[in-house]
Amino acid sequence: MSNIIFGPIHSRRFGKSLGVDLSPGKKQCNFDCLYCELDPAKTMDSYDDVVSVEEIADAIKTALKVHEDIDFITLTANGEPTLYPHLSELIDAINTFKGTTKTLILTNAATIDDPKTQEALLKLDEVKLSLDCATQKCLKKLDRSHSGIDVENIKAGMLDFKSKYDGPLVIEILIVKNLNDSKEEISKLNEYLLKLQPTRIDIGTIDRPPAFEVKPVMFQELLDISHLFDSSLPIYIASRKKADISSSNYSDKDVLETLSKRPLTQEDIEALFDDESQKRLKKLLEEEKIKTVSTNGVVFYKKA
C-alpha cells in the first residue's frame, strides 16, 4: 500500500523526515479535533482497519532505499498512531533495520497512561505528545475526545512516562482562537508543564484548512501567549503564520528586554526584527550580551 509512506518532509526541528501513516485507509482517531484538516469522523478507541506489521515495515524499507539521508522515521496516522494494535511489534521491527536513522511518533497522548502505549513509546528515539488543553472542559470542546478520556489521566500518564523515558520529550500545543487561548487555560498548562519539564514545547496555531469553522491566532498573539509561560520553559513558536505582522525596529535595550522575557529562534527574529534590529542583535551576540543555546536541535537567542 503505497500511501503508507509520505514525504520526505524537510523540517527545521526534525530534519529530513519520512512519514509513516499507520492508518492509510481512513481516519481512525480517539479525538475529532475542531482544527483537524481531515473530515469529521466518529471517534473510536481501537482500529477496525488494520494494516499488517509486515506491510508497513516493507514499505519503510523500500522508501529508505529510495530516499537517502533520512533523519527521522516519523510514525503518524490518519488519526491516532497509538491506537494501531501492533505498535510495539512494529517499532521492534523498525529498530532491526533503521540503522542510525532516528524514530519519532506524533501522538495526541490520549493513551499515554496505558502501560502498553508506554512500553511501545519507550523504544522510540524521540516522542512528541500533543497537549492542547489542561482542563477537561477544553479537551471535550476543542479536541472532542472519545468518551472515557480524562485530561487528568493524560497528565498523570505523561508524568509517569517522562520518569521512565531517556529520549527527548516534546510537547505540542496548538492554539485556537477563543478556545484555548485564555489566560486561565494557559495558566493551567504552565502550571502542569513546570511539573513535566519536557525537552521542548512547540506552540503553534492552525495553518491548514480546518474541518470546522475555527480560527488561528496571529503570530503576535502567539508571542504574547509565550510570555504567559514561565521563562524557564523551553518554548518554541512553531507557526508558519509569521507574515501577519510587519517587522519592527528594536533598540539594543528593546532587543535585550525582549530576549529576557522569552528566548527567540532565528525564525522569530526574522519575523519580528527589521534588518537594522537584526544587525544590533548580531553585535550584541559578539559583545556577549546575548548568547545562543540549543534545545533539541533548535537554536534560541537569549539574554546572557
N, C-alpha and C positions, 0 to 999 in steps of 0.2 A: 504493500500500500504506500505509494509514493508520497501521499500527503502527511505521512508521519513526520517527515523531515521538512523544516523550512529554514530559510537563511542560506548561508551565514549572515548574521546581522552584526554590524560594527557598533560597539558601544564604548563610550568613554569610561564606563565603570567596569565592564566585563570583557573588554577587548573584542576579539572575533569569536562570536558565539553561534553555535549550531543548535537550532531549536528542535526539540523532540516533542511532538504532540501525542500524549498518551490517550487522547480521546478524539481521533481524527474524524470519526464518522458523524458526531453530533455533539451538542453542548450537554455535558453531564456535570452538574455542579450542586453543591450544597448551599450556595449563595445565588441570588439573582440580582446582582448589584444594579442600582439605578444607572450607573455610569458605564456599565458593560457595553462594549461595541458589538457583542453578539446579540441576536434576537432574544427576547424574553423566553424563558423556559421554566417549567415546573422544577422546583428544587428536588434533589434526591440525596440519599445518604450512601448510595452504592452505584457502581456502573452496571447497566444492563446490556451494554455493548462493549465487549472486551476484546482487545487485540492481544495476541499471544506475545509472551516474552521473546520468543524466537524471532517473530516477525519484526518487532521493534529493534532488537539487537542487530539483526541482519541489515535493517535499514540504516542504522547508525554506522555500522562497519563499512557499508558501501559508500556512505556520504564522507566518511573520514578518508577514504581512498581518493575521492574526487576533490575534496577541499583540504588543502594543506594548512598547517599552522593554525589550527583551531585552538583557541584559548580555553573555551568552556563548552561542554555539552550541557545544554540547559533543558531540564525536564519541566514541561509545562503541559497545558491541555486546553481544549475547547471546554473549559470548565475547571475542575479542581484535580490536579495530578495525584494528590494523596488518596483519592478515592479509587485509584487504579489498584485492583486487588492483589497484583503480583509485584508491587513496587519494590519490596526488599529483594526479591529474587532478581528483578531486572537490574537493580543497582549492582548486585553481586556480579551479574553477567557483564555489565559495562566495565566494572573495575578490573576484569580479566584482560581487557584489550585496549583500554583508553590510553595507556602509557602515561606521558606527562601532561596530557590534557586534563583539565580540572572538570569536576562535575558540580552542577548547581541546580537547585529547584526553586521555582517561583510558586509559592503556595499561599492560599488565603488564611492558613493557620487554624482553620475551624476544627481540625482533628489533632492538633498538636498535643492535646492532653491524653491521646490514645497511645499506650505503650508500643503498639505495633508501628504506628507512624513514626514515633521517636526512634525505634530500632532501625528503621529504614533510613531516616534522615541523618542519623549518626555516621552513616557510611559515606556521606557526601563531603566533598571538599569545601563547599560553601552553601549556605542556606539563606534564602530571602523570604521573610514572612510578612504578610500584609497585616496592618492594624489600623484600620480607618477610624475605629471607634473605641472608646474606653468605657462606654456605658451601654447597657442592654437596649435602651430605647433607641439610641443611634444605630446600633447594629441591626435592629429589626427594620428601621426606617430606611437606612441608606444601603446596607448590604443585603437586606431582605433574606435573612438566614433561614435555613431549614428548621423545622420545629425541633426543639430539644437542644439547640446550640446556645450555649450561655457564654457571654463575654468574660465572666469571671473564671470559667473553666479554661477558656483560651489563654487568659493572662497567667493563670497558675501553671498551665501547660508550658507556656513559653519560659517561665522562670525555671521550671523543672528541667526542660530541655537544655537551656543555657548552662545549667550547673553540670551537665554531662558532656557538652559539645566543645571540642577544642578548636574548630574552624571558625572563620568569620561568620557572624550572625548579623544580617542586615534586616532592618525593619523598613517597610514601605508604607507611607501614609498618603492616601490620595484625598486631597481637599476638594470638597464640592460646595459651591456657594449656598449659603443658608441651611446647610445640613450638618456639617461637622467643623465649621469654621468659627464657631463662637468661642469666646474666651473661656467659658465654662468647660467646654469639651476639650479644648487644647490644654487647659489646666489639669484635667484628669489624665490625659495622655502623658503630659510632662511628669506628673507625679509617679505614674507607673514606669515610664522609661528610665527614670532615675534609679529605680529598683533593678530593672532589667539590665541596664548598661550594655546595650548592643554595640557591635563594632562600628556600625554606621546607621544613620537614619535618613532615608530618602523621602523628602516631602515634594509632592507634585500636585498636578491638577489634571482635569480632563483635557486630553489632546487628540482624541479620536471621536468621531460622531457617536454619541451615546444612544442606547436603546430607548431611553426616556428623556423627557424634556427637563434635563438638569443642566446647570451652567458651571463653567470653570470659574476660578478666581483669577484675577490678574497677577502678573509677576510681582508687582509692588505689594499686593496683599499677601502673597506667599512670603515675601521678605519680612513683612510686618509680623506675620504668624510665626516665622522662625525666631523672632526676637522674644516671643512669649515663652519659648522653651528655655530651660536653664542653659547658661552659656557653656557649661561643661559637656553638654551633649553634642555628639558629632553629627550635626545637621547638614545635609547636602540638599540643595534646592534642585530637584531633578525635573524641571519643567522645560518643555520646548517653547512655551509661550513667553518668550523673552522680548519680543518686538513690540509689546504693548505699552512700553514706556520709553520716553526719549532719554538718552544718557545725559548725565548731569556733570557740572564742573564741581569738583571737590578740592578744597584746600588741603594742605598737609594735615591740619587739625581735623578736618572732616574725615579724611581717609582713616586716620588713627582712631577716631571716635567710632566710625562705622565698624572697623575691624575689631574693636574692643567689645562691641555688642554681639557680633556674630562673625566667626571666620568665614571667608568667602572663597569660592573657587574661581579659576580663570574665566569660566563661563559667566559667573555672576559679575565679575569685574567688567567684562566686555559689555554686559547688558546695562550696568549701572553707571560706569565711569566714561566720560568722554576721553578723547586722545590725550589731552593735557593732564587729566587726572591720572590716567594710566602711567604716564611718564613720571608723575610725582610718586606714585606707588613704587615704581621701579627704583627710583632714587632712595626712597625710604627703606627699601629692601637692601640696597647697597650700604646704607648707613646703619643697618641692623636695628632699625626702629620697628620694623615688622619682620616676620620670619615665615617660612613655609613649613608645613607639617603634612605628612602623607598618611591618610587613613584609608586602609583597604583599597589602595590604588588610586585614590582621589587626592589631589594636592590642594590644600587650603592655605590661604594667606591669613595670618592673624597678627595681632599686635604683640610685639616682643615683650 
